[in-house]
């Protein structure tokens, strides 16, 4: 009888299609191909601020949970870097010039809900965001730096100064996923929540594209 597939492997395999679809959404594809502008990139950073503000605020509540707390690390914290990026990209009064898009509001509402009631759901959203940041996000950061002439300013979000070896960090995280005391039903719920998180990401890119079109019009 073959060994059961580790949960982290099942999660990665089940979500790979959704991940790819999110990465290739029109707005993000334009940004990656060079058709996007600095203003487009700034618009994305703005929406990230709302998402990570919710995620990291909820993480403080989840530190008391015996399962979720295992996944929480100060090395992952992105809010200071996001705020420094926004000050660089927009100015010291950046808070006066930002607003969440409709999908961002729904995304934040979902993070707040699972963060108050469901440790596995919190981990699903944390996994989707941070492991993505430590994977494809590194390429995105380097690409934006070259495209817009950034050094550290403007792409601090993608720089994890406290994680010397992202690959090793991700391996430990996956070991923690495999060790989480979730039965098959709970694992399936967590996978479904990861798929929902990817859907939010794809819909956010659609929102960003529509917002850009309305500005042009």
C-alpha positions in Angstrom: 0.0 0.0 0.0 1.5 3.3 -1.0 2.4 5.9 1.7 -0.3 8.6 2.1 0.5 11.9 0.3 1.7 14.5 2.8 -0.8 17.3 3.4 1.6 20.0 2.2 2.0 18.1 -1.1 -1.7 17.6 -1.5 -2.3 21.3 -0.8 0.3 22.4 -3.4 -1.0 20.0 -6.0 -4.7 21.0 -5.5 -4.0 24.7 -5.6 -1.4 24.8 -8.4 -4.0 25.6 -11.1 -5.6 28.4 -9.1 -2.1 29.8 -8.3 -1.2 29.8 -12.0 -4.5 31.4 -13.0 -4.0 34.2 -10.4 -0.5 34.9 -11.6 -1.6 35.2 -15.2 -4.6 37.5 -14.6 -4.6 40.4 -17.1 -3.5 43.2 -14.8 -0.6 41.2 -13.3 0.4 39.8 -16.7 0.7 43.4 -18.0 2.7 44.5 -15.0 5.1 41.6 -15.4 5.4 42.0 -19.2 6.3 45.7 -19.0 3.0 47.1 -20.2 2.1 48.1 -16.6 3.1 51.4 -15.2 4.6 52.6 -11.9 1.1 53.9 -11.1 -0.2 50.3 -11.7 2.4 48.9 -9.3 1.5 51.5 -6.7 -2.2 50.6 -7.0 -1.3 47.0 -6.2 0.8 47.9 -3.2 -2.1 49.9 -1.9 -4.4 46.9 -1.9 -1.7 44.8 -0.4 -1.6 47.2 2.6 -5.3 46.5 3.4 -4.8 42.7 3.0 -1.7 42.5 5.2 -3.1 44.9 7.8 -5.9 42.4 8.3 -3.7 39.3 8.2 -1.2 40.6 10.6 -3.8 42.0 13.0 -5.5 38.7 13.1 -2.2 36.9 13.6 -1.8 38.7 16.9 -5.1 37.2 18.0 -4.1 33.8 16.7 -0.8 33.7 18.7 -2.9 32.3 21.5 -4.1 29.4 19.5 -2.0 26.2 19.9 -2.2 25.2 16.2 -2.1 28.5 14.4 0.6 30.0 16.6 3.1 27.5 15.2 2.9 29.2 11.8 3.3 32.8 13.0 6.7 34.3 12.7 7.8 37.9 13.1 10.2 37.2 10.2 7.2 37.3 7.9 5.8 40.6 9.0 5.2 42.9 6.0 3.4 45.9 7.4 6.4 48.2 8.2 7.8 47.5 4.7 4.5 48.1 3.0 4.1 51.4 4.8 7.6 52.5 3.9 7.0 51.5 0.3 3.8 53.6 0.2 5.5 56.6 1.7 8.2 56.3 -1.1 5.6 55.7 -3.9 2.9 58.2 -2.8 4.3 60.5 -0.2 4.2 61.1 3.6 0.4 61.6 3.4 -0.2 58.3 1.6 -3.0 57.4 4.0 -5.1 60.3 2.6 -4.9 58.9 -0.9 -5.8 55.2 -0.7 -9.0 53.3 -0.7 -9.8 49.5 -0.8 -11.3 48.1 -3.9 -14.5 46.0 -3.7 -12.6 42.6 -3.8 -10.2 43.8 -1.2 -13.0 44.6 1.1 -14.5 41.1 0.7 -11.0 39.6 1.1 -10.4 41.5 4.3 -13.8 40.6 5.6 -13.0 36.9 5.0 -9.7 37.2 6.8 -11.3 38.9 9.7 -14.0 36.2 9.9 -11.7 33.2 9.8 -9.2 34.9 12.1 -11.9 35.2 14.8 -13.3 31.7 14.5 -11.1 29.2 12.6 -7.4 28.6 13.0 -7.2 26.4 9.9 -8.7 29.2 7.8 -6.2 31.7 9.1 -3.4 29.3 8.2 -4.8 28.9 4.7 -4.7 32.7 4.1 -1.3 33.0 5.7 0.1 30.2 3.6 -1.3 31.6 0.4 0.2 35.1 1.0 3.5 34.5 2.6 4.7 31.4 0.8 3.8 33.1 -2.4 5.8 36.1 -1.3 8.8 33.9 -0.6 8.4 32.2 -3.9 7.2 34.1 -7.0 7.2 37.3 -5.0 10.9 37.4 -5.0 11.0 37.4 -8.8 8.3 40.1 -8.9 10.3 42.3 -6.6 13.4 42.0 -8.7 11.5 42.7 -11.9 9.8 45.8 -10.5 13.2 47.0 -9.2 14.7 46.8 -12.7 11.6 48.1 -14.5 11.1 51.2 -12.3 14.7 51.8 -11.1 14.0 50.9 -7.5 16.7 49.8 -5.1 15.2 48.9 -1.7 12.7 51.8 -1.6 9.5 50.8 -3.3 10.0 47.0 -3.1 10.7 46.6 0.6 7.6 44.4 0.7 9.4 41.7 -1.2 12.6 41.9 0.8 12.7 39.4 3.8 15.9 40.6 5.5 15.3 38.2 8.5 15.0 35.1 6.3 18.4 34.2 5.0 17.2 31.0 3.2 13.7 31.3 1.9 13.8 27.7 0.6 14.7 26.3 4.0 12.0 28.5 5.6 9.4 27.2 3.2 10.5 23.6 3.9 10.0 24.0 7.6 6.6 25.6 7.0 5.5 22.6 5.0 6.7 20.3 7.7 4.5 22.2 10.1 1.6 21.8 7.8 2.1 18.1 7.7 2.3 18.0 11.5 -0.8 20.0 12.1 -3.4 17.9 14.0 -6.1 18.1 11.2 -8.2 15.2 10.1 -9.0 14.6 6.5 -12.2 16.7 6.7 -10.3 19.7 8.2 -7.5 19.3 5.6 -10.1 19.5 2.8 -11.6 22.7 4.4 -8.1 24.3 4.6 -7.5 23.4 0.9 -10.8 24.9 -0.1 -9.9 28.1 1.8 -6.6 28.3 0.0 -8.5 28.1 -3.3 -10.8 30.9 -2.1 -7.8 33.0 -1.3 -6.5 32.5 -4.8 -9.9 33.5 -6.2 -9.8 36.7 -4.2 -6.4 37.4 -5.7 -7.6 36.8 -9.2 -10.7 39.0 -8.7 -8.5 41.7 -7.2 -6.5 41.8 -10.3 -9.7 42.2 -12.3 -10.7 45.1 -10.0 -7.4 46.8 -10.5 -7.8 46.4 -14.3 -11.3 47.9 -14.2 -10.1 50.8 -11.9 -7.3 51.6 -14.4 -9.7 51.5 -17.4 -12.1 53.9 -15.6 -9.3 56.3 -15.0 -8.3 56.3 -18.6 -11.9 56.8 -19.7 
